[in-house]
Amino acid sequence: MLMKQLVAPEDDELLRQVLRIAAEPFVYFDDYQVHRILTNNPAEYLGLLHRQLADIARGDAQLELPPKQIFHDLPGDADFRVMPCVVRMNGTACKTVKIIGTNTLQEKIPDQITVGKAFVIDSGENFVSHIFEACLLSSARTGACAALATKLLAPVRSTLTVIGAGRVGYYATIYTASLGGVEAIRIADSDHARAVRTAALLTDQLSGLIVDAVSLENLPDADVAILATTSREPICRPPAWGAGLVISLGADTDNQRELTPEWVGSADIFVDTLDSARFGDLAAWQKAGLISADKLVDLFHVLRQSALPSASRPRVFISTGSALFDNLTISYILDQVARQELIVAATPPR
């Protein structure tokens, strides 16, 4: 039997009384809002990441970090990922989940490989209170992770080489430069014109620093090398331009590679979280019996140490993308917005 529809459902008072629907308010952040907030004060952003990771390492904050789930779509290398995280501290909880896809077709959304949204779940009533476009959020937090690894693990960071001039390479350069102590930055990419554009933008944005675009065939020595590529084959083998720290950010799926297996025996290997061992080069090395996940050192272990052993051999840091860095980054954005609203509210009208 068909139901009779004489008026719009929202205009039917009796229906409203039966269904009892209430609006779920949310705040929306687009990619450019995310970018502006996360690049307004890079040092402050990195400082919050450092402090909150240290709080978790000490046990002052509690972390709930389920494994990242990746669902593969055929044909090609498309996938979508579900990345939840909860951080609890001082009686409050920041609950987040990111749902992103790898957009290989790029027909409806051209030139954007990462698509999707991140969501904040209200700590009390569990509705979605904030929605973030996730492309630049994902790239920025990955770049910030690289900068934090540089701060904690690099013996020196005077010279920086970034291979991959896309969004992740761009943010990794901005945040690493904000640490101080960086004197020379080189950007390389398989698309040299992209490297030239990114280097020009960074030169304009990083006051007092010159950023050069260099070719992949003529990479100079560097203290820190950051790999932010989409490579399917390893592109970096020891001694890696003499770098004391090599950071790999691009091998975050089963079919991507950046590091040759020789690194297993020639470097000390670190990860952002142990979940990173499930993907990319680390997963391949485990499958080949070259390394065991329980031997990896994560950032929490690093932060619990008063000092790391001397860097007698190179260090390799690998991140395959963590919902924890999404969560902490979103916490920073919300804190910045709340502080700005207080400033606005405290400013008397003219």
N, C-alpha and C positions, 0 to 999 in steps of 0.2 A: 504494500500500500504506500502511495506517495504522500509525503507530508505536505500540508498546505502552507505556502509561504505568502502571507498577505502583506507583511511589513518586513523591513530589514531586521535581522536578529538583534542588532544593538538598539533598535527602537521598540522592542517588545519587552515591556516592563516585567511581565510574569516570567518570560524566558530568562531575563537578567537575574531575577530572584532565584531561579532554579540553578542556573549555571554558575553564578557567583564569580565572574571573571574580573580580576584586578590587573591593572597595568603593571608590567615589570620594567621599571626604569633602568636605563643604561646610558653610559657615556661612550661615545665613539671617537677613536683616534685614527686619523689616516696616516699614511706613510710619512708625509712631510712634517706632520706634527711630531711624530716619533723622532724623526731625524733632528728637528730643531732642538728638542729637549735633550737628546742624548749627545749632541755636539756643542751645546751651549757652554758646558763646563766639564770637559773630559776628565780632568783630574778629580773633580768631586764625584763623578760617576764611578770611576775606578776605585776611589777610596771607599765608597759604599760597598761595592762588590767585595773588596778585600776584607772589610770589617765583618760583613755578614758571613762570608765563608769562614773567617776565623771564629765567629760565634758558633757556627755549626761544628767546626773542628773541636772546639773546647767543650761542646755539649751545652752551651748557653742557649742555643736554638735547636729545635728538633726538625729533622728533614724527613719527609716522606717522598721518595723518588722511585716510582714504579719504572720498570724497563720501558724504554721507548718502543712503540709498536710501529713497524713498517709494513704496509700492505702494497704489494707490487701489482701494477697494472700492465697488461700487455696491449699492444705491442710496444717494443722499445723499452726504455728505462724509466718510464713513468712510475710514480708511487705516491701514496699519501701516508702521513705519519700522525700518530696520536701521542702527545707528549704531556702527561700530567705531572704536577708537582705541588707539594704543600710544605710551607715553612712556617713553623709555629714558634713564637717567642713572646714572652711577657704577657701571656694570656690572649694574644691575638694570633690570627692565622691568615696567611696570604695563600689563597688557593687559585691555581692557574691551570689551564689546559690549552695547548696549542694544537690546532689541526691544520697541517700544511700539506701541500702537494708539490711534486716535482713536475713542472709543466714543460714537457718535451715538445708538444705540438706547437704551442705558442701561436695559435690562430686567433682565438678570441682575446687572448692577453699576450700581445707580442713582446718579445725581448725581455721576458720576465720568467726566469726559471723557477723561482720560489713564489708560490701563491698560497693564500689561506688566511686564517685569522687566529689570534690568541684571545682567550677569554679569561676574565677574572670572575670567580664564583664568590658571591657575597658570603662573608665568614659566618653570618648568623642564619640567614634564610635560604642560602644556596641557590639563588637565582643568578643569572649572568648580569653583573653590574657594570662591566666595562668590556668593550670589544676593541681590539687593535688589529689593523692591517699588519700582516706578519712578515712581509718581504724585508723591509729595512730593519725591523726589529730583530729578525733572525741574523741578518748580516752584521748589524752593529754589535749584538751581544757576542757573536763569534770573534769579531775583531777585538772586543774588550777582553775576551778570554785569552787571546794571544798576547795582548799587552800585559795582562796580569802574570802570565807565564814568564814573559820576559823579565818583569820586575823580580820575580821570585827565583828564577833559574839561570838567568844569563850572567856569567861572570863579568862581562863588559857588554856595552851596547852602543858603542860609538858609531859603528857602521851597520846599516840595516838594508837588507835586500828583500824585496817582496816580489814573489813570482805569482802572477795573477793580478791583473789590474781591474778586476770587477768590483762589485760592491764590498765583498769581504776584504779584499786587499786594500781598498780605500779606507775602510774603517780601522783595519788593523794598523795601518800607517798612522792615522790620526791619533789613536789612543796610545800607541807605543811612543810616538814623538812627545806626547804630553807627559811622559815619565821624566823627561829631562835626560841629559847625557847623550842624546843622539846628535851626531854631527853631520852624517852623510846618509842619504836615503836614495836607493836605486829601485826603480820599478821596471819589471820585465813582464812581457806577456807574449803569447803566441801570435796575437794580433798587435803588432807594434804600434799601430795608430791608436789603439785603446790605451796602451801604456803612455803614449805621449799626452793624450788628453787627461788622463788621471794625474800624471806628474805635473801638468800645468795647473790643474785645479788645486792640487795639494800645495804647490809652491805659493799660490795665491793665498791659501787658507792658513798655512803654517808660517806665521811671521818669523822671519829671521833664518829660515831653513830653505835650502835649495834641494829640490827633489828632481833627480834626473831619470829619464827613461833610457834604459839600456837594452841591448839585444840579448836574447837567451844564449846566443853563441859566445858572447864575450862578457860573462858575468865576473865582476871583480870579487876579491875576497871580502868577507863580511864577518862581523861579530855575531850577528843574528840573521838567520834566513827564515822567512815565513813563506810557506807554500799554501796558496789559496786558489787551486786550480780545479778543473773538472776532468783531470787526466784519467785515462783508463789503464795506463801503463806507468810503472815507476819512473820518476824523472829526477830523483835525487838519491845519490849514493855517496858513501864516505869518500873523501873527507868534506864534501859539500862546501867548497869555497872557503875552507878553513873555519867555518862557523862553530863557535862554542855551543850554540843552541840552535837547533833546527826545529821549527814549529810546523806541524802538518795539520791543515784545517779542511782540506778538500776531499779526502778519501772517506766519505761518510756513508757510502752504500756498498753493497756486495761487489759491484763491478767497477769501483773506482780505486785507483792506486796512486800513491805519490812517492813512497819510499821503497828502496830495494831491500831484500831480506838481510843484506850484510849489516844493516844497522843493529840487528839483534845482538850480535857479538861485539860490536865496536862502540856502543854508546849506552848510557844509562837512560832508560825509557820511562817517561812520566805521562800521565793522562789527567784530563780534567776530573772525570769520575770513572769508576770502574765499568760503567755501562758502555763507555767508548770501546771497550775491548770486543764488543759484539759485531763490529762493522769494519769495513775497509781493510787496510793493511794488517791491523792487529788480528782480525778474524782470520785472514789468510795465513798469517804466521802461526797462529794456534793450530789451524787445520793441518799445516805442514809439520807440526810438532816442534817448531822452533822456539816457542815461548809459551809460558803459562800465565793465565790472567792473574793468578794469585801472587805473582812476582812483580806485578806492576805497582807503581807508586802514584797515588792520586794527590790532588792538591790539598786534601784534608791532612794527609800524612805530612806533606811538606810544611803546612802551617803549624802543625803540632811540634815541629822540630825547632829547637833554639837556633840551630845552624845546620846547614847541609854539609856533607863531606865535601872536601875540595874537589873542584872539577878536574880530575886527572884525565878524563876523556870526555868526548862530546856528550851533550845531553840532547835528547829528542823528546819533544812534547807533542802529544797527539790529542786532538779533540775531534769527535765525530758529531758534535752538537748535543747539548744537554738542556733538558727542560728546567734544570736548576738555574741556569743563566738566564733563561726566559723569565723565570719567576723573580729573580733578584732585579733584573732590569725593569720589569713592570713595577716592582715595588719602588724603585727609584723614580720612575716617571710619575707615579701617583703621589709620591712625596713632594716632588717638584711642583706639581699642579696644586696640591693642597697649600704649600707654602706661598705660591704666587697668589692664590685666591685670598689668603690671609693678608698679603701685602696690599692687594687691591681693596679689600674690605677696610683696611686700616687707613687708607688714603682718603682724606676728607674731600667731598665734592667741591669743585671750583664754582 
